[in-house]
């Protein structure tokens, strides 16, 4: 960790070191950064608790769920097959420029194997594009970066991965499964990104091997 911090400092990046003496200090740091974020938002004139674009994604998700409950089908649009997705991914990211960022939006099972492959893909894309690359598992990442993705500067290149779960479970009284819910959330997120004029590539994976082929 120290080596990485020194490299950042020597490269001219601003670095703040906040040493912690006990694990109790973690709570104090959380409080510190909550105050810092609130202060920064006040200076910028924005509401830290307002997330209109995340709400838009939720509304679109609800609409897709209602469609499924009526028809028994969930529309899947603009999907690239994971088996042949590497050329599509390379072509998509070829337009990324200095100052842009790439976001991997993974609506996939969050397990050790998937996390490892996603992180390797993130590093590979960073090396190829020379852009900052983030990775998050959906829908949980929406609570931290979803608003920025859609309401922030239009500098992102979004790669959304979806997957047909192998082990699914019904949601009682709702007429759909958790797997269908996840796909509806991915579709709602995709539609919200497109509505905001964002660049998005959707890829349907058949297995983790499809991700490995993209490295």
C-alpha positions in Angstrom: 0.0 0.0 0.0 2.8 2.4 0.9 4.5 1.8 -2.4 1.3 2.6 -4.3 0.8 5.8 -2.3 4.3 6.9 -2.9 3.9 6.3 -6.7 0.8 8.5 -6.7 2.6 11.3 -4.8 5.6 11.2 -7.0 3.4 11.3 -10.1 1.9 14.6 -8.8 -1.4 13.4 -7.5 -2.7 15.0 -4.3 -2.5 12.5 -1.5 -3.9 12.8 2.0 -2.8 10.2 4.7 -5.1 9.6 7.6 -3.5 7.1 9.9 -5.9 5.0 12.1 -4.6 3.7 15.5 -7.5 1.4 16.3 -10.5 -0.1 14.6 -12.7 2.3 16.5 -11.3 5.0 14.3 -13.2 3.6 11.3 -16.4 5.0 12.7 -14.9 8.4 13.1 -13.7 8.3 9.5 -17.2 7.4 8.2 -18.5 10.4 10.1 -15.7 12.6 8.8 -16.5 11.8 5.2 -20.2 12.1 5.6 -19.6 15.7 6.8 -17.1 16.3 3.9 -19.6 15.1 1.3 -22.4 17.2 2.7 -20.1 20.3 2.8 -18.9 19.7 -0.8 -22.5 19.3 -2.0 -23.5 22.5 -0.2 -20.6 24.4 -2.0 -21.6 22.9 -5.3 -25.2 23.7 -4.8 -26.5 20.1 -5.1 -28.7 17.9 -2.9 -26.7 14.9 -1.8 -29.9 12.9 -1.2 -31.5 13.6 -4.6 -31.2 10.8 -7.2 -33.7 11.6 -10.0 -31.9 9.5 -12.6 -31.7 6.5 -10.2 -35.4 6.9 -9.7 -35.9 7.0 -13.4 -34.2 3.6 -13.6 -36.4 2.2 -10.9 -39.6 3.4 -12.7 -38.4 1.8 -15.9 -37.7 -1.4 -14.1 -41.2 -1.4 -12.6 -42.6 -0.9 -16.1 -40.7 -3.9 -17.4 -41.9 -6.0 -14.5 -45.5 -5.0 -15.2 -45.0 -6.0 -18.8 -43.7 -9.4 -17.7 -46.5 -10.0 -15.3 -49.0 -9.3 -18.1 -47.3 -11.2 -20.9 -44.9 -13.7 -19.3 -42.1 -12.3 -21.4 -39.3 -9.8 -20.7 -38.0 -7.9 -23.6 -34.2 -8.1 -24.2 -32.8 -5.4 -26.5 -29.5 -4.8 -28.1 -27.8 -7.9 -26.7 -24.4 -9.1 -27.9 -23.8 -12.8 -27.5 -21.0 -13.3 -24.9 -19.4 -16.0 -27.0 -18.5 -13.5 -29.7 -18.5 -10.3 -27.7 -14.7 -9.6 -27.7 -14.7 -7.9 -31.1 -17.9 -6.0 -30.2 -16.3 -4.8 -26.9 -13.0 -3.7 -28.7 -15.0 -1.8 -31.3 -17.2 -0.2 -28.7 -14.2 1.0 -26.5 -12.1 2.2 -29.5 -13.8 5.5 -29.2 -12.8 6.1 -25.6 -10.6 9.2 -25.2 -8.4 10.8 -22.6 -10.6 12.0 -19.7 -13.3 9.4 -20.3 -14.1 6.5 -18.0 -15.3 2.9 -18.5 -17.9 1.4 -16.2 -18.5 -2.4 -16.0 -22.1 -2.8 -14.9 -22.3 -6.5 -14.0 -25.8 -7.9 -13.4 -24.2 -11.2 -12.6 -23.9 -13.6 -9.7 -21.6 -12.0 -7.2 -19.3 -14.8 -6.2 -15.5 -15.2 -5.9 -15.0 -16.6 -9.4 -17.0 -13.8 -11.0 -15.4 -11.1 -8.9 -11.9 -12.3 -9.9 -12.7 -12.4 -13.6 -14.4 -9.0 -13.6 -11.4 -7.4 -11.8 -9.1 -9.0 -14.4 -11.3 -7.6 -17.2 -11.3 -4.2 -15.5 -7.5 -4.1 -15.4 -7.2 -5.3 -19.1 -9.6 -2.6 -20.3 -7.7 0.0 -18.3 -4.4 -1.1 -20.0 -6.0 -1.0 -23.4 -7.9 2.3 -23.2 -5.7 4.2 -20.7 -9.0 5.3 -19.0 -10.2 4.9 -15.5 -12.3 1.7 -15.2 -14.9 1.0 -12.5 -16.7 -2.2 -11.9 -19.8 -2.9 -9.9 -22.4 -5.6 -9.4 -26.0 -4.6 -10.1 -28.3 -3.5 -8.8 -26.2 -2.6 -5.7 -23.9 -0.2 -7.6 -26.8 2.0 -8.5 -26.9 3.3 -4.9 -23.4 4.6 -5.1 -22.7 5.5 -8.8 -26.0 5.1 -10.6 -26.8 8.8 -10.3 -23.4 9.8 -11.6 -23.6 7.5 -14.5 -26.8 9.1 -15.8 -26.7 12.6 -14.4 -23.0 13.4 -14.4 -20.7 14.4 -17.3 -21.3 12.4 -20.5 -17.8 10.9 -20.3 -18.7 7.2 -19.7 -18.5 4.1 -21.7 -20.9 1.6 -20.1 -20.5 -2.2 -20.5 -23.5 -4.0 -19.1 -23.3 -7.8 -18.6 -26.5 -9.9 -18.0 -26.8 -13.6 -17.3 -29.5 -16.2 -17.1 -29.2 -17.6 -13.6 -28.8 -21.3 -13.3 -30.6 -21.6 -9.9 -33.7 -19.4 -9.7 -36.3 -18.9 -7.1 -39.9 -17.6 -7.2 -40.8 -14.3 -5.4 -43.9 -15.2 -3.5 -47.2 -13.5 -4.7 -45.3 -11.5 -7.4 -45.5 -13.8 -10.4 -41.8 -13.7 -11.2 -38.5 -15.0 -10.1 -35.5 -13.3 -8.6 -33.6 -13.9 -11.8 -36.4 -12.2 -13.8 -36.3 -9.3 -11.4 -32.5 -8.9 -11.9 -32.9 -8.9 -15.7 -35.7 -6.3 -15.4 -33.4 -4.1 -13.2 -30.6 -4.4 -15.8 -33.1 -3.5 -18.6 -34.3 -0.5 -16.6 -30.8 0.7 -16.0 -30.0 0.3 -19.7 -33.0 2.3 -20.8 -32.2 5.0 -18.3 -28.6 5.3 -19.6 -29.8 5.4 -23.2 -32.4 8.1 -22.3 -29.6 10.1 -20.8 -27.7 9.9 -24.1 -25.0 7.5 -22.7 -23.0 5.0 -24.7 -23.9 1.5 -23.7 -22.9 -2.0 -24.8 -25.0 -4.9 -23.5 -23.6 -8.4 -23.4 -25.4 -11.6 -22.5 -23.1 -14.2 -21.0 -23.7 -17.9 -21.1 -21.0 -18.7 -18.6 -18.0 -17.2 -16.8 -15.9 -18.6 -19.7 -17.4 -15.9 -22.0 -15.8 -13.2 -19.7 -12.5 -15.0 -19.8 -12.5 -14.9 -23.6 -12.6 -11.1 -23.5 -9.4 -10.8 -21.5 
